[in-house]
Amino acid sequence: MRHFLDFEKPIAELEGRIEELRRTTDAGGIDVAEEVAKLRDKAAALLKATYAKLSPWQKTLVARHPDRPHASDYIAALVEEFTPLAGDRAFADDAAVIGGLGRFRGRAVAVLGTEKGKDTESRVRHNFGMARPEGYRKARRIIELAGRFDLPILSFVDTAGAFPGIDAEARGQAEAIARSIEACLDAPVPFVATIIGEGGSGGAIALAAADRVLMLEHAIYSVISPEGCASILWRDAAQAATAAEALKLTADDLRRLALVDAVVPEPMGGAHREPGVAIAAVGEKVAECLVPLQALDGATLRARRREKFLEMGRHSIA
């Protein structure tokens, strides 16, 4: 059964009617092809109209859609011979951050991702994509490994943010995130990051301080969640929609502000409707971005990457 968001209810009703007519045909042999075709056209038009004018809050809901492809799906589809690497060599393995080595279109690469999980059991195992310090230290270890062996780095980010628990703070959460960002900036190899769902705060940028930062059309990327922002500013999480508008967290907003480098279009109705198409589009864009980066030496990559992030938010006064 397809999961519909609240604003998709009219679409759900049409698609439900189409399914009922199909069952009628199967049960009684009644020819309702013409009626089904009309309803399909109507549903497609409504879907297109709805997704052409999504608000920032609605985009937030799409970015969090439970059927949206996860980091593990991108890695499975795009990376051959993937060999996962576990542990931070200090405390434990964090399942919220997955990573390892593999081949992307024939080229050996290092891969990172934040994984939310797909059902209750896997979401608990992956801590809903919220990494503890050992997750960021694992990421740092893989990034440094990539630098030693001249492997381009690909990352797929989908996290509400770093885990805010007392145990994470006790083990140095802020330091671990900072060190992971430092490792990203220091990597002497091409680095392409893609925000595939939620990009939440330092927990996201710890795996996304890259040469090229891509973002899916209906993904979000922000310093804080809309609910968190609303709770701080208005002491009311119900103001999340207002906060989403103010945060400028959509792909179009971030591209306009030059905080991401490119927006990858999604299938009509979001990546969750046609995961294979969305994943293939990301693969094409990642491959396109890697070509010019592979021609640059490590020193140039580091210098350009640092300057890229230092330029963010800088304004000149005439």
N, C-alpha and C positions, 0 to 999 in steps of 0.2 A: 504494500500500500504506500502510495506517495504521501509524504508529509507536506501539508500546505500551511503557509504562514497566514496570520490573521488577515492581512490585506489581500491575500489571494483567494478569499472565499468565493467571489463571483466566478473565478476561473475553476475552482474546485467543483462548484455546482454544475457548470457546463461539462466538465470532464466526467463527472459522475453520471450525468444524463447520457453521455456517449457510451459509457460502460454499460449502463442499463439496456440501451438499445442493442448493443452487441450481444448481450446475454439473451435478449428476446430473439434475435436472429438465430443464435445457436440452439435455443430450445425449441422454437417452433418453425424454423425455416422461413420466417417472414423476411421479405427483402426491405430493409430500411437503409440501404446504402446511401440513397439520396439525402435522407434526413441526417444521417451520421456525417456526411460530407459537409452539409451546411453548418452543423454544430461545430465540427472541427475548424472550419474557417472562422466561425465566430469566436471560438476559444483562442485561436491563434492571434486574431486581431486584438482581442482583449488582453492577452498576455503581452503582446508587443506594446500596446498603449500603456499598460500598467508599469512595465519595466523601463519605459522611456521617461518616466517622471517620478522615479523613486526618491523619497526624501532621505536625508542622511540616516535617520533612525531606521527606516525600512531597509536601507543598504546594510546597516548593522545586523539586522535580523537575517538577511540573506547570507552575510559573511559567516554567521553562526549556524547556518542550516545544518541539521544533523546528517543529511545525505550528501553534503558537499565533500568532494574528494579531499583526502587527508595527505599529509606528507608521505606516509607509507605508500599511498596509491601512486603518487608522482614518482617516487623512487622505484617502485616495482615496474612501472610502465616505461620509464625513461632511462634507467640505469641497469645495464647488463652486468652479470657476474658480481652482483653486490655482495660484499662481505662485511657484515656489521662488526663494529668495534665497541667494546663495553668497558665501563669503569673509568674513574678519574685518576687511578693510581694513588689515591689518598684516602678515600672514605668508602665509596660505594658506586654502584651503577644507578643512574637515574633514567628511568624509562620515558620520561617526558621529552628528553632529547635523544633522538636516534641519529646514528652516523656510522660511517664506514668508508670503504673503498669500492670502486667499481669502474665501469666503462660507460661513458656517454658518447654515443655515436663513434665508437672505436677508440676514443681517447681515454686513458686512465684518469680518473678524477677522485677527489675526496667529496663526500656528500654529508650534509647535515640537515636536520629537520626537527621541528617541534611537533609532536604527535599527540592529538587529543584523545584518540580512541573512538570506536564506532558503536559500542554497546556498553551497557552498565559495567560489565566485568573489565573490558579493556580500558574504559575511561578511568576507572579506579586505578588500574595498573599503571596507566600513563599519567595519573594525577591530573587529568583534564588538560594536559599540555602545559601545566605550570611547573617549571623546572625549579629544583633546589640547587644549592651551590655546586654539588657534584655534577649536575647536568652541564653547567657552564664550564666547569673545569674539564669535563670530557670534551666539550666543543673546542676548547682551547687546545687540548692535546691533539685533536684531529687536525686542527688548523695548522699547528706547528709541524705536525707530521707531513702535511701537504707541502709546506714550505721546504722541508728538507729533501723531499723527493720530486719537487717540481710538478706538483699535481694541481690543476685548476680546482677551485672550490665552488660547489653549488650548494645553496641552502634554500630550504622551503619552510617558510615561517607561518605558523598558525597557533598563536597563543594569546590568552587574555592578559598575560603578564607573568612575571616570576612569582613563585609560591611565596605568600606573605606570612607563613607560619613562624612560630617562635623557634622551632628547630632549625629552619633555614637561616634565620637571622643569627642564631648562635654559631652557625658554621661559616659565617662570613658571606652572606648573600650579595651585599653591595660590592664587596671586593671581588667576588667571583665574576659578577657581571662586568665590572670595570676591566678586569684582566682579559675577559673574553673579547670585549670591544677592542682592547689594545692589541690582542692577537690578530683580530680582523684587519686592523689598520696597518699592522706590521707585516702581514703576509706578502712574500715576494712573488706571488703567483696570481693569475687572473681569478677574480672572485665575482660571481653573479648570484645575487639573492633575489628570491621571489616571495612577496607577501601573498599567500594563497587564500587566506581567510582573515583571521584577526591578527593585527600586528600591535601588540599591547606593550607600550612603555619600554623600559630597559630590557625586559625579558625578550623583546623582539629584536631590538637593535643590537643586542649581544651576538646575534647570528646574522645580522644584516648590514653591518658597516662595510659595504662592498663597493667594488668598482662600478657596478651597474645594479641598481635596485629596481626590480620590476614589481608590478602590482596588478593583480587581477581586477577587472572592471568593477566587481561588486565586493571587493575586499575593503577592509578599513585599516587604518594605521594611525595611532594616536598615543600621546603621552599618558593617557588615562582612559578608562572605559567611560562611556556616557553616564552610567549609573554612579560610578565613583565621583565623577565631576559634579553631578547633580547633588550628591550627598554632601560634598564639601561646600559648594556655592550656595545651595538653597536648603540644605538639610532635608532634602526630599528626593529620594531616588526616582519618584514618579515623574520628575522633571527631566528624565533621561533624553527624551526626544528633543527638548530645547537645548540640552547640553551637546547632543550630537551635532546639531546645526552650528553651534558656536565653535566646536572643536575643529571644524574643517578636516574631517577624518576620511573623506571619500577619495577615491583614486583621482578623480578630476581635480579636486581641490589641491591635492598634494602634487600632482603634475604641474598645475598652474603655479604653485609655490616653489617649484624646482626641488622638491624633497624626494621625489622618486624620478627615475629616468624614463620610464615608459609604462603605459597601461596596456595590458593584454586583454583584448575583448573576450567576453564569455558568450556561450551559446544563449540564444533567446530564452529567458526565464531563469538564467543562472547556471553555474557550473554543475549544480546538483542534478539538473535535468539531463545533461549529456556529459558525464564525467570524462569519457574518452576524448571527446572533441576539445574540452577545456585543457586537458593534460597535453594533448598533441600541440595545441596553440602555444602553451608555455614552453614545450620542448623546442619548437621552432624559434621562438624569441630568444631563449637561452643560447641556442646554437649561433644565432645571428650576433648576439652580444659578445660571444667568446672570440670570434674571428679577429677583430681588431686588437683585442686585449692580448692575445697570444703572440702578437708581434712586438710587444713591449718588454723591456727587461725589468727585473725585480725592483731596482731603485726607482725607475720611472713610475711603475705601478704604485709603489708606496707613496711617492711624492704627490702624485695626482689624486690618490685616494684621500690622503690627509687634507689636501687643499679643498677637495670637493666637500668634505664635511665641515671644514672651517668656514667655508663660504655660506653655509646654510644660516639664514636669518641675519646675514650681514646687510646693512643698508647704508647707502651713501647719502649725505646731506648736501644738497646743491647750495 
